[in-house]
Amino acid sequence: MKASARRPSRPPVFAMQLLRDDRGIASIEFAFVVFFAVILIVGTVELALEMIVDATVQAAAQEASRVGLTTTAPSTGTRVQAAQAIVNKILGGWKALHATITVTELNYGSYGYGNAASSTYTPTQDMGGYGDVVAYNIQLKMPGITGIPKLFGVNELTFERNYLVQNEK
């Protein structure tokens, strides 16, 4: 008797149909891409919000520096208190996001008379008199808004502006 030749086995028709079916490809591709797309979108929102914070720090510094440019004393308090009130008014909204605001003023006296260059001169922590040069430092520190900076090891963002103003005479 002659041995029967074995036919090569073919996968079942069911398996062939399953391999050719491409109906779920889009959802699989979406699953691969969605994580990176969300990180990119949230990172863009974080960057935009940080630019807004930076712009408000800039505006607060410009407003606070104008306090020294007036020829009259503030109606209430000192010039330091007036500058701090302006900064807190402009930047106060960021305190809801656990921001800390610091305003520092440093009076360098009048550069025109050379006392800032003398060895005995020390700057004072006030707004100075008329004609004095005053350095403003406004600093806002806050954690990231969306948490994306923490992914890169940045736990606290610092926004800072420095201005030199000569009080008008």
NUVEXZA-815983 format. One record per atom (N, C-alpha, C): residue number from 0; residue in one letter; atom name; x, y, z. Coordinates in nm, 2 decimals, padded with zeros to 4 digits, m for minus. Example, Ala and Ser with C-alpha at 12.3 -4.5 7.8 and 13.67 -1.06 7.14 Angstrom:
<rs>
R; seq; type; atom; u; v; w
R; 0; A; N; 01.32; m00.57; 00.78;
R; 0; A; CA; 01.23; m00.45; 00.78;
R; 0; A; C; 01.32; m00.33; 00.78;
R; 1; S; N; 01.28; m00.22; 00.71;
R; 1; S; CA; 01.37; m00.11; 00.71;
R; 1; S; C; 01.29; 00.00; 00.79;
</rs>
This chain:
<rs>
R; seq; type; atom; u; v; w
R; 0; M; N; 00.08; m00.12; 00.00;
R; 0; M; CA; 00.00; 00.00; 00.00;
R; 0; M; C; 00.09; 00.12; 00.00;
R; 1; K; N; 00.04; 00.22; m00.07;
R; 1; K; CA; 00.12; 00.34; m00.09;
R; 1; K; C; 00.08; 00.43; 00.02;
R; 2; A; N; 00.19; 00.50; 00.08;
R; 2; A; CA; 00.16; 00.59; 00.19;
R; 2; A; C; 00.10; 00.72; 00.13;
R; 3; S; N; 00.00; 00.77; 00.20;
R; 3; S; CA; m00.06; 00.89; 00.15;
R; 3; S; C; 00.02; 01.01; 00.17;
R; 4; A; N; 00.03; 01.10; 00.08;
R; 4; A; CA; 00.10; 01.22; 00.09;
R; 4; A; C; 00.03; 01.32; 00.19;
R; 5; R; N; 00.10; 01.37; 00.28;
R; 5; R; CA; 00.04; 01.46; 00.37;
R; 5; R; C; 00.03; 01.60; 00.31;
R; 6; R; N; m00.08; 01.65; 00.33;
R; 6; R; CA; m00.11; 01.79; 00.28;
R; 6; R; C; m00.05; 01.88; 00.38;
R; 7; P; N; 00.01; 01.99; 00.32;
R; 7; P; CA; 00.06; 02.09; 00.42;
R; 7; P; C; m00.06; 02.15; 00.49;
R; 8; S; N; m00.05; 02.17; 00.62;
R; 8; S; CA; m00.16; 02.22; 00.70;
R; 8; S; C; m00.17; 02.37; 00.68;
R; 9; R; N; m00.29; 02.41; 00.67;
R; 9; R; CA; m00.32; 02.55; 00.65;
R; 9; R; C; m00.38; 02.60; 00.78;
R; 10; P; N; m00.36; 02.73; 00.82;
R; 10; P; CA; m00.43; 02.78; 00.93;
R; 10; P; C; m00.58; 02.78; 00.90;
R; 11; P; N; m00.66; 02.77; 01.01;
R; 11; P; CA; m00.80; 02.77; 00.99;
R; 11; P; C; m00.84; 02.90; 00.92;
R; 12; V; N; m00.95; 02.90; 00.85;
R; 12; V; CA; m01.00; 03.02; 00.79;
R; 12; V; C; m01.03; 03.13; 00.89;
R; 13; F; N; m01.07; 03.09; 01.01;
R; 13; F; CA; m01.09; 03.19; 01.11;
R; 13; F; C; m00.96; 03.27; 01.14;
R; 14; A; N; m00.85; 03.20; 01.16;
R; 14; A; CA; m00.72; 03.27; 01.19;
R; 14; A; C; m00.68; 03.36; 01.07;
R; 15; M; N; m00.70; 03.32; 00.95;
R; 15; M; CA; m00.66; 03.40; 00.83;
R; 15; M; C; m00.75; 03.53; 00.83;
R; 16; Q; N; m00.87; 03.52; 00.86;
R; 16; Q; CA; m00.96; 03.64; 00.86;
R; 16; Q; C; m00.92; 03.73; 00.98;
R; 17; L; N; m00.88; 03.67; 01.09;
R; 17; L; CA; m00.84; 03.76; 01.20;
R; 17; L; C; m00.71; 03.83; 01.17;
R; 18; L; N; m00.62; 03.77; 01.10;
R; 18; L; CA; m00.49; 03.83; 01.07;
R; 18; L; C; m00.51; 03.95; 00.97;
R; 19; R; N; m00.61; 03.93; 00.88;
R; 19; R; CA; m00.63; 04.03; 00.78;
R; 19; R; C; m00.72; 04.14; 00.82;
R; 20; D; N; m00.78; 04.13; 00.94;
R; 20; D; CA; m00.87; 04.23; 00.99;
R; 20; D; C; m00.80; 04.35; 01.04;
R; 21; D; N; m00.82; 04.47; 01.00;
R; 21; D; CA; m00.75; 04.59; 01.04;
R; 21; D; C; m00.85; 04.69; 01.11;
R; 22; R; N; m00.96; 04.65; 01.16;
R; 22; R; CA; m01.06; 04.74; 01.22;
R; 22; R; C; m01.01; 04.80; 01.35;
R; 23; G; N; m00.92; 04.74; 01.43;
R; 23; G; CA; m00.88; 04.80; 01.56;
R; 23; G; C; m00.75; 04.87; 01.55;
R; 24; I; N; m00.69; 04.89; 01.44;
R; 24; I; CA; m00.56; 04.95; 01.43;
R; 24; I; C; m00.56; 05.09; 01.48;
R; 25; A; N; m00.66; 05.17; 01.45;
R; 25; A; CA; m00.66; 05.31; 01.49;
R; 25; A; C; m00.66; 05.32; 01.64;
R; 26; S; N; m00.73; 05.24; 01.71;
R; 26; S; CA; m00.74; 05.24; 01.86;
R; 26; S; C; m00.60; 05.20; 01.92;
R; 27; I; N; m00.54; 05.11; 01.86;
R; 27; I; CA; m00.41; 05.06; 01.91;
R; 27; I; C; m00.30; 05.18; 01.89;
R; 28; E; N; m00.31; 05.24; 01.77;
R; 28; E; CA; m00.22; 05.35; 01.75;
R; 28; E; C; m00.25; 05.47; 01.84;
R; 29; F; N; m00.37; 05.49; 01.87;
R; 29; F; CA; m00.41; 05.60; 01.96;
R; 29; F; C; m00.35; 05.57; 02.10;
R; 30; A; N; m00.36; 05.44; 02.14;
R; 30; A; CA; m00.31; 05.40; 02.27;
R; 30; A; C; m00.16; 05.43; 02.29;
R; 31; F; N; m00.09; 05.41; 02.18;
R; 31; F; CA; 00.06; 05.44; 02.18;
R; 31; F; C; 00.09; 05.59; 02.18;
R; 32; V; N; 00.01; 05.67; 02.12;
R; 32; V; CA; 00.04; 05.81; 02.10;
R; 32; V; C; m00.02; 05.90; 02.21;
R; 33; V; N; m00.13; 05.86; 02.27;
R; 33; V; CA; m00.21; 05.95; 02.36;
R; 33; V; C; m00.13; 06.00; 02.48;
R; 34; F; N; m00.04; 05.92; 02.54;
R; 34; F; CA; 00.04; 05.96; 02.65;
R; 34; F; C; 00.13; 06.08; 02.61;
R; 35; F; N; 00.20; 06.07; 02.50;
R; 35; F; CA; 00.29; 06.17; 02.46;
R; 35; F; C; 00.21; 06.30; 02.41;
R; 36; A; N; 00.10; 06.28; 02.35;
R; 36; A; CA; 00.02; 06.39; 02.31;
R; 36; A; C; m00.03; 06.47; 02.43;
R; 37; V; N; m00.08; 06.40; 02.53;
R; 37; V; CA; m00.13; 06.47; 02.65;
R; 37; V; C; m00.01; 06.54; 02.72;
R; 38; I; N; 00.10; 06.48; 02.73;
R; 38; I; CA; 00.22; 06.55; 02.80;
R; 38; I; C; 00.26; 06.67; 02.72;
R; 39; L; N; 00.25; 06.67; 02.58;
R; 39; L; CA; 00.28; 06.78; 02.50;
R; 39; L; C; 00.18; 06.89; 02.52;
R; 40; I; N; 00.06; 06.86; 02.52;
R; 40; I; CA; m00.05; 06.96; 02.54;
R; 40; I; C; m00.04; 07.03; 02.68;
R; 41; V; N; m00.03; 06.95; 02.78;
R; 41; V; CA; m00.02; 07.00; 02.92;
R; 41; V; C; 00.11; 07.08; 02.94;
R; 42; G; N; 00.22; 07.04; 02.88;
R; 42; G; CA; 00.34; 07.11; 02.88;
R; 42; G; C; 00.33; 07.25; 02.81;
R; 43; T; N; 00.26; 07.25; 02.70;
R; 43; T; CA; 00.23; 07.38; 02.63;
R; 43; T; C; 00.15; 07.47; 02.72;
R; 44; V; N; 00.05; 07.42; 02.79;
R; 44; V; CA; m00.03; 07.50; 02.88;
R; 44; V; C; 00.05; 07.55; 02.99;
R; 45; E; N; 00.14; 07.47; 03.05;
R; 45; E; CA; 00.23; 07.51; 03.16;
R; 45; E; C; 00.32; 07.62; 03.11;
R; 46; L; N; 00.38; 07.61; 02.99;
R; 46; L; CA; 00.46; 07.72; 02.94;
R; 46; L; C; 00.39; 07.85; 02.92;
R; 47; A; N; 00.27; 07.84; 02.87;
R; 47; A; CA; 00.19; 07.96; 02.85;
R; 47; A; C; 00.15; 08.03; 02.98;
R; 48; L; N; 00.12; 07.95; 03.08;
R; 48; L; CA; 00.09; 08.01; 03.21;
R; 48; L; C; 00.21; 08.07; 03.28;
R; 49; E; N; 00.32; 08.01; 03.26;
R; 49; E; CA; 00.45; 08.06; 03.31;
R; 49; E; C; 00.48; 08.19; 03.24;
R; 50; M; N; 00.45; 08.20; 03.12;
R; 50; M; CA; 00.47; 08.33; 03.05;
R; 50; M; C; 00.38; 08.44; 03.10;
R; 51; I; N; 00.26; 08.40; 03.14;
R; 51; I; CA; 00.16; 08.50; 03.19;
R; 51; I; C; 00.21; 08.54; 03.33;
R; 52; V; N; 00.26; 08.45; 03.41;
R; 52; V; CA; 00.32; 08.49; 03.55;
R; 52; V; C; 00.43; 08.58; 03.53;
R; 53; D; N; 00.52; 08.55; 03.43;
R; 53; D; CA; 00.64; 08.64; 03.41;
R; 53; D; C; 00.60; 08.78; 03.37;
R; 54; A; N; 00.50; 08.79; 03.28;
R; 54; A; CA; 00.45; 08.92; 03.24;
R; 54; A; C; 00.39; 09.00; 03.35;
R; 55; T; N; 00.32; 08.93; 03.45;
R; 55; T; CA; 00.26; 09.00; 03.56;
R; 55; T; C; 00.37; 09.05; 03.66;
R; 56; V; N; 00.48; 08.97; 03.67;
R; 56; V; CA; 00.59; 09.01; 03.75;
R; 56; V; C; 00.66; 09.14; 03.69;
R; 57; Q; N; 00.67; 09.14; 03.56;
R; 57; Q; CA; 00.72; 09.25; 03.49;
R; 57; Q; C; 00.63; 09.38; 03.51;
R; 58; A; N; 00.50; 09.36; 03.50;
R; 58; A; CA; 00.41; 09.47; 03.52;
R; 58; A; C; 00.42; 09.52; 03.67;
R; 59; A; N; 00.43; 09.43; 03.76;
R; 59; A; CA; 00.44; 09.47; 03.90;
R; 59; A; C; 00.57; 09.55; 03.93;
R; 60; A; N; 00.67; 09.50; 03.87;
R; 60; A; CA; 00.80; 09.57; 03.89;
R; 60; A; C; 00.80; 09.71; 03.83;
R; 61; Q; N; 00.74; 09.73; 03.71;
R; 61; Q; CA; 00.73; 09.86; 03.65;
R; 61; Q; C; 00.64; 09.95; 03.74;
R; 62; E; N; 00.53; 09.90; 03.78;
R; 62; E; CA; 00.44; 09.99; 03.87;
R; 62; E; C; 00.51; 10.02; 04.00;
R; 63; A; N; 00.58; 09.93; 04.06;
R; 63; A; CA; 00.65; 09.96; 04.19;
R; 63; A; C; 00.76; 10.06; 04.17;
R; 64; S; N; 00.83; 10.05; 04.06;
R; 64; S; CA; 00.94; 10.14; 04.03;
R; 64; S; C; 00.89; 10.28; 04.02;
R; 65; R; N; 00.77; 10.30; 03.98;
R; 65; R; CA; 00.71; 10.44; 03.96;
R; 65; R; C; 00.69; 10.51; 04.09;
R; 66; V; N; 00.68; 10.43; 04.20;
R; 66; V; CA; 00.66; 10.49; 04.33;
R; 66; V; C; 00.78; 10.59; 04.36;
R; 67; G; N; 00.90; 10.55; 04.32;
R; 67; G; CA; 01.01; 10.63; 04.35;
R; 67; G; C; 01.02; 10.75; 04.26;
R; 68; L; N; 00.95; 10.75; 04.15;
R; 68; L; CA; 00.96; 10.86; 04.05;
R; 68; L; C; 00.86; 10.98; 04.08;
R; 69; T; N; 00.78; 10.96; 04.18;
R; 69; T; CA; 00.69; 11.07; 04.22;
R; 69; T; C; 00.76; 11.18; 04.30;
R; 70; T; N; 00.72; 11.30; 04.29;
R; 70; T; CA; 00.78; 11.41; 04.37;
R; 70; T; C; 00.71; 11.43; 04.50;
R; 71; T; N; 00.61; 11.35; 04.53;
R; 71; T; CA; 00.53; 11.36; 04.65;
R; 71; T; C; 00.54; 11.23; 04.73;
R; 72; A; N; 00.53; 11.24; 04.86;
R; 72; A; CA; 00.53; 11.12; 04.94;
R; 72; A; C; 00.39; 11.05; 04.93;
R; 73; P; N; 00.38; 10.92; 04.94;
R; 73; P; CA; 00.25; 10.85; 04.94;
R; 73; P; C; 00.16; 10.91; 05.04;
R; 74; S; N; 00.03; 10.90; 05.02;
R; 74; S; CA; m00.07; 10.95; 05.11;
R; 74; S; C; m00.07; 10.88; 05.24;
R; 75; T; N; m00.05; 10.75; 05.24;
R; 75; T; CA; m00.04; 10.67; 05.36;
R; 75; T; C; 00.09; 10.58; 05.36;
R; 76; G; N; 00.16; 10.58; 05.47;
R; 76; G; CA; 00.27; 10.49; 05.48;
R; 76; G; C; 00.40; 10.55; 05.41;
R; 77; T; N; 00.50; 10.46; 05.40;
R; 77; T; CA; 00.62; 10.50; 05.34;
R; 77; T; C; 00.62; 10.46; 05.19;
R; 78; R; N; 00.73; 10.50; 05.12;
R; 78; R; CA; 00.74; 10.45; 04.98;
R; 78; R; C; 00.76; 10.30; 04.97;
R; 79; V; N; 00.83; 10.24; 05.07;
R; 79; V; CA; 00.85; 10.10; 05.07;
R; 79; V; C; 00.71; 10.03; 05.08;
R; 80; Q; N; 00.63; 10.07; 05.18;
R; 80; Q; CA; 00.50; 10.01; 05.19;
R; 80; Q; C; 00.41; 10.04; 05.07;
R; 81; A; N; 00.42; 10.15; 05.00;
R; 81; A; CA; 00.34; 10.18; 04.88;
R; 81; A; C; 00.39; 10.08; 04.77;
R; 82; A; N; 00.52; 10.06; 04.76;
R; 82; A; CA; 00.57; 09.97; 04.65;
R; 82; A; C; 00.52; 09.83; 04.68;
R; 83; Q; N; 00.53; 09.78; 04.81;
R; 83; Q; CA; 00.49; 09.65; 04.84;
R; 83; Q; C; 00.34; 09.63; 04.82;
R; 84; A; N; 00.26; 09.73; 04.85;
R; 84; A; CA; 00.11; 09.73; 04.83;
R; 84; A; C; 00.08; 09.71; 04.68;
R; 85; I; N; 00.15; 09.78; 04.59;
R; 85; I; CA; 00.13; 09.77; 04.45;
R; 85; I; C; 00.17; 09.63; 04.40;
R; 86; V; N; 00.28; 09.58; 04.44;
R; 86; V; CA; 00.32; 09.45; 04.40;
R; 86; V; C; 00.22; 09.34; 04.45;
R; 87; N; N; 00.18; 09.35; 04.57;
R; 87; N; CA; 00.08; 09.26; 04.63;
R; 87; N; C; m00.05; 09.26; 04.56;
R; 88; K; N; m00.09; 09.38; 04.52;
R; 88; K; CA; m00.22; 09.40; 04.44;
R; 88; K; C; m00.21; 09.33; 04.31;
R; 89; I; N; m00.10; 09.35; 04.24;
R; 89; I; CA; m00.08; 09.29; 04.10;
R; 89; I; C; m00.05; 09.14; 04.11;
R; 90; L; N; 00.03; 09.10; 04.20;
R; 90; L; CA; 00.07; 08.96; 04.20;
R; 90; L; C; m00.01; 08.87; 04.31;
R; 91; G; N; m00.10; 08.94; 04.38;
R; 91; G; CA; m00.17; 08.87; 04.48;
R; 91; G; C; m00.25; 08.75; 04.44;
R; 92; G; N; m00.30; 08.75; 04.32;
R; 92; G; CA; m00.37; 08.64; 04.26;
R; 92; G; C; m00.30; 08.51; 04.26;
R; 93; W; N; m00.17; 08.52; 04.24;
R; 93; W; CA; m00.08; 08.40; 04.23;
R; 93; W; C; m00.06; 08.33; 04.37;
R; 94; K; N; m00.10; 08.40; 04.48;
R; 94; K; CA; m00.08; 08.34; 04.61;
R; 94; K; C; m00.17; 08.22; 04.63;
R; 95; A; N; m00.28; 08.21; 04.55;
R; 95; A; CA; m00.37; 08.09; 04.56;
R; 95; A; C; m00.30; 07.97; 04.51;
R; 96; L; N; m00.19; 07.98; 04.43;
R; 96; L; CA; m00.11; 07.87; 04.38;
R; 96; L; C; 00.01; 07.85; 04.47;
R; 97; H; N; 00.01; 07.90; 04.59;
R; 97; H; CA; 00.12; 07.88; 04.69;
R; 97; H; C; 00.24; 07.96; 04.65;
R; 98; A; N; 00.22; 08.07; 04.59;
R; 98; A; CA; 00.34; 08.16; 04.55;
R; 98; A; C; 00.38; 08.25; 04.67;
R; 99; T; N; 00.51; 08.27; 04.68;
R; 99; T; CA; 00.56; 08.37; 04.78;
R; 99; T; C; 00.62; 08.49; 04.70;
R; 100; I; N; 00.58; 08.61; 04.75;
R; 100; I; CA; 00.62; 08.73; 04.69;
R; 100; I; C; 00.72; 08.81; 04.78;
R; 101; T; N; 00.83; 08.85; 04.73;
R; 101; T; CA; 00.93; 08.93; 04.80;
R; 101; T; C; 00.96; 09.05; 04.73;
R; 102; V; N; 00.96; 09.17; 04.80;
R; 102; V; CA; 01.00; 09.29; 04.74;
R; 102; V; C; 01.11; 09.35; 04.83;
R; 103; T; N; 01.22; 09.38; 04.76;
R; 103; T; CA; 01.34; 09.43; 04.83;
R; 103; T; C; 01.38; 09.56; 04.76;
R; 104; E; N; 01.40; 09.66; 04.84;
R; 104; E; CA; 01.45; 09.79; 04.79;
R; 104; E; C; 01.58; 09.82; 04.86;
R; 105; L; N; 01.67; 09.87; 04.78;
R; 105; L; CA; 01.81; 09.90; 04.83;
R; 105; L; C; 01.84; 10.04; 04.78;
R; 106; N; N; 01.86; 10.14; 04.88;
R; 106; N; CA; 01.90; 10.28; 04.85;
R; 106; N; C; 02.05; 10.29; 04.83;
R; 107; Y; N; 02.09; 10.33; 04.72;
R; 107; Y; CA; 02.23; 10.35; 04.69;
R; 107; Y; C; 02.27; 10.50; 04.70;
R; 108; G; N; 02.19; 10.59; 04.74;
R; 108; G; CA; 02.22; 10.73; 04.75;
R; 108; G; C; 02.23; 10.79; 04.61;
R; 109; S; N; 02.31; 10.89; 04.60;
R; 109; S; CA; 02.32; 10.96; 04.47;
R; 109; S; C; 02.45; 10.92; 04.41;
R; 110; Y; N; 02.45; 10.86; 04.30;
R; 110; Y; CA; 02.58; 10.82; 04.23;
R; 110; Y; C; 02.65; 10.95; 04.18;
R; 111; G; N; 02.58; 11.06; 04.16;
R; 111; G; CA; 02.64; 11.18; 04.11;
R; 111; G; C; 02.74; 11.24; 04.21;
R; 112; Y; N; 02.73; 11.21; 04.34;
R; 112; Y; CA; 02.82; 11.27; 04.44;
R; 112; Y; C; 02.92; 11.17; 04.49;
R; 113; G; N; 02.92; 11.05; 04.44;
R; 113; G; CA; 03.03; 10.96; 04.47;
R; 113; G; C; 03.02; 10.89; 04.60;
R; 114; N; N; 02.92; 10.91; 04.68;
R; 114; N; CA; 02.91; 10.84; 04.81;
R; 114; N; C; 02.89; 10.69; 04.80;
R; 115; A; N; 02.84; 10.65; 04.69;
R; 115; A; CA; 02.82; 10.50; 04.67;
R; 115; A; C; 02.95; 10.43; 04.64;
R; 116; A; N; 03.05; 10.50; 04.60;
R; 116; A; CA; 03.18; 10.44; 04.57;
R; 116; A; C; 03.27; 10.45; 04.68;
R; 117; S; N; 03.24; 10.53; 04.79;
R; 117; S; CA; 03.33; 10.54; 04.90;
R; 117; S; C; 03.34; 10.41; 04.98;
R; 118; S; N; 03.45; 10.39; 05.05;
R; 118; S; CA; 03.46; 10.27; 05.13;
R; 118; S; C; 03.37; 10.27; 05.25;
R; 119; T; N; 03.32; 10.38; 05.30;
R; 119; T; CA; 03.24; 10.38; 05.42;
R; 119; T; C; 03.09; 10.38; 05.38;
R; 120; Y; N; 03.06; 10.38; 05.26;
R; 120; Y; CA; 02.91; 10.38; 05.22;
R; 120; Y; C; 02.85; 10.25; 05.23;
R; 121; T; N; 02.74; 10.24; 05.29;
R; 121; T; CA; 02.66; 10.12; 05.29;
R; 121; T; C; 02.52; 10.14; 05.25;
R; 122; P; N; 02.46; 10.06; 05.16;
R; 122; P; CA; 02.32; 10.09; 05.11;
R; 122; P; C; 02.23; 10.07; 05.23;
R; 123; T; N; 02.11; 10.14; 05.22;
R; 123; T; CA; 02.01; 10.13; 05.33;
R; 123; T; C; 01.89; 10.06; 05.27;
R; 124; Q; N; 01.81; 10.00; 05.36;
R; 124; Q; CA; 01.69; 09.93; 05.31;
R; 124; Q; C; 01.57; 10.03; 05.31;
R; 125; D; N; 01.57; 10.13; 05.24;
R; 125; D; CA; 01.45; 10.22; 05.23;
R; 125; D; C; 01.45; 10.28; 05.09;
R; 126; M; N; 01.34; 10.35; 05.06;
R; 126; M; CA; 01.32; 10.41; 04.93;
R; 126; M; C; 01.41; 10.53; 04.90;
R; 127; G; N; 01.48; 10.58; 05.00;
R; 127; G; CA; 01.57; 10.69; 04.98;
R; 127; G; C; 01.50; 10.83; 04.96;
R; 128; G; N; 01.58; 10.93; 04.95;
R; 128; G; CA; 01.53; 11.06; 04.93;
R; 128; G; C; 01.52; 11.10; 04.79;
R; 129; Y; N; 01.49; 11.23; 04.76;
R; 129; Y; CA; 01.49; 11.27; 04.63;
R; 129; Y; C; 01.63; 11.27; 04.57;
R; 130; G; N; 01.64; 11.22; 04.45;
R; 130; G; CA; 01.77; 11.22; 04.38;
R; 130; G; C; 01.85; 11.09; 04.41;
R; 131; D; N; 01.81; 11.01; 04.51;
R; 131; D; CA; 01.88; 10.89; 04.54;
R; 131; D; C; 01.84; 10.78; 04.44;
R; 132; V; N; 01.94; 10.69; 04.42;
R; 132; V; CA; 01.92; 10.57; 04.33;
R; 132; V; C; 01.87; 10.46; 04.41;
R; 133; V; N; 01.76; 10.40; 04.37;
R; 133; V; CA; 01.70; 10.29; 04.45;
R; 133; V; C; 01.69; 10.16; 04.36;
R; 134; A; N; 01.74; 10.05; 04.41;
R; 134; A; CA; 01.73; 09.92; 04.34;
R; 134; A; C; 01.61; 09.85; 04.39;
R; 135; Y; N; 01.52; 09.81; 04.30;
R; 135; Y; CA; 01.41; 09.72; 04.33;
R; 135; Y; C; 01.44; 09.58; 04.29;
R; 136; N; N; 01.40; 09.49; 04.38;
R; 136; N; CA; 01.41; 09.35; 04.34;
R; 136; N; C; 01.27; 09.29; 04.38;
R; 137; I; N; 01.20; 09.24; 04.28;
R; 137; I; CA; 01.07; 09.18; 04.30;
R; 137; I; C; 01.09; 09.03; 04.26;
R; 138; Q; N; 01.05; 08.94; 04.35;
R; 138; Q; CA; 01.07; 08.80; 04.33;
R; 138; Q; C; 00.94; 08.72; 04.36;
R; 139; L; N; 00.90; 08.64; 04.27;
R; 139; L; CA; 00.78; 08.55; 04.30;
R; 139; L; C; 00.83; 08.41; 04.28;
R; 140; K; N; 00.81; 08.32; 04.38;
R; 140; K; CA; 00.85; 08.18; 04.38;
R; 140; K; C; 00.72; 08.10; 04.39;
R; 141; M; N; 00.71; 08.00; 04.31;
R; 141; M; CA; 00.59; 07.92; 04.31;
R; 141; M; C; 00.62; 07.78; 04.25;
R; 142; P; N; 00.54; 07.68; 04.30;
R; 142; P; CA; 00.56; 07.55; 04.23;
R; 142; P; C; 00.50; 07.55; 04.09;
R; 143; G; N; 00.53; 07.46; 04.01;
R; 143; G; CA; 00.47; 07.45; 03.88;
R; 143; G; C; 00.31; 07.44; 03.89;
R; 144; I; N; 00.25; 07.49; 03.78;
R; 144; I; CA; 00.10; 07.49; 03.79;
R; 144; I; C; 00.04; 07.35; 03.75;
R; 145; T; N; 00.10; 07.28; 03.66;
R; 145; T; CA; 00.04; 07.15; 03.61;
R; 145; T; C; 00.12; 07.03; 03.66;
R; 146; G; N; 00.24; 07.05; 03.72;
R; 146; G; CA; 00.32; 06.94; 03.77;
R; 146; G; C; 00.42; 06.90; 03.67;
R; 147; I; N; 00.42; 06.95; 03.54;
R; 147; I; CA; 00.52; 06.91; 03.44;
R; 147; I; C; 00.66; 06.94; 03.48;
R; 148; P; N; 00.69; 07.06; 03.54;
R; 148; P; CA; 00.83; 07.09; 03.58;
R; 148; P; C; 00.88; 06.99; 03.68;
R; 149; K; N; 00.80; 06.93; 03.77;
R; 149; K; CA; 00.85; 06.83; 03.86;
R; 149; K; C; 00.90; 06.71; 03.79;
R; 150; L; N; 00.84; 06.68; 03.67;
R; 150; L; CA; 00.89; 06.56; 03.60;
R; 150; L; C; 01.03; 06.58; 03.55;
R; 151; F; N; 01.08; 06.70; 03.54;
R; 151; F; CA; 01.21; 06.74; 03.50;
R; 151; F; C; 01.30; 06.78; 03.62;
R; 152; G; N; 01.25; 06.76; 03.74;
R; 152; G; CA; 01.33; 06.79; 03.86;
R; 152; G; C; 01.33; 06.94; 03.91;
R; 153; V; N; 01.23; 07.02; 03.85;
R; 153; V; CA; 01.22; 07.16; 03.89;
R; 153; V; C; 01.10; 07.17; 03.99;
R; 154; N; N; 01.14; 07.18; 04.12;
R; 154; N; CA; 01.03; 07.18; 04.22;
R; 154; N; C; 00.97; 07.32; 04.25;
R; 155; E; N; 01.05; 07.43; 04.21;
R; 155; E; CA; 01.00; 07.56; 04.24;
R; 155; E; C; 01.05; 07.66; 04.12;
R; 156; L; N; 00.96; 07.73; 04.07;
R; 156; L; CA; 00.99; 07.83; 03.97;
R; 156; L; C; 01.01; 07.96; 04.03;
R; 157; T; N; 01.11; 08.04; 03.98;
R; 157; T; CA; 01.14; 08.17; 04.03;
R; 157; T; C; 01.13; 08.27; 03.92;
R; 158; F; N; 01.05; 08.37; 03.94;
R; 158; F; CA; 01.03; 08.48; 03.85;
R; 158; F; C; 01.09; 08.61; 03.92;
R; 159; E; N; 01.18; 08.68; 03.86;
R; 159; E; CA; 01.24; 08.79; 03.93;
R; 159; E; C; 01.27; 08.91; 03.83;
R; 160; R; N; 01.25; 09.03; 03.89;
R; 160; R; CA; 01.28; 09.15; 03.81;
R; 160; R; C; 01.36; 09.24; 03.90;
R; 161; N; N; 01.46; 09.31; 03.84;
R; 161; N; CA; 01.54; 09.41; 03.91;
R; 161; N; C; 01.53; 09.54; 03.83;
R; 162; Y; N; 01.51; 09.65; 03.90;
R; 162; Y; CA; 01.50; 09.79; 03.84;
R; 162; Y; C; 01.59; 09.88; 03.92;
R; 163; L; N; 01.65; 09.97; 03.86;
R; 163; L; CA; 01.72; 10.09; 03.92;
R; 163; L; C; 01.64; 10.21; 03.89;
R; 164; V; N; 01.61; 10.29; 03.99;
R; 164; V; CA; 01.53; 10.41; 03.97;
R; 164; V; C; 01.60; 10.52; 04.04;
R; 165; Q; N; 01.61; 10.64; 03.98;
R; 165; Q; CA; 01.66; 10.76; 04.05;
R; 165; Q; C; 01.53; 10.84; 04.09;
R; 166; N; N; 01.52; 10.86; 04.22;
R; 166; N; CA; 01.40; 10.94; 04.26;
R; 166; N; C; 01.41; 11.08; 04.21;
R; 167; E; N; 01.30; 11.13; 04.16;
R; 167; E; CA; 01.30; 11.26; 04.11;
R; 167; E; C; 01.32; 11.37; 04.21;
R; 168; K; N; 01.38; 11.48; 04.18;
R; 168; K; CA; 01.40; 11.59; 04.27;
R; 168; K; C; 01.29; 11.68; 04.27;
</rs>
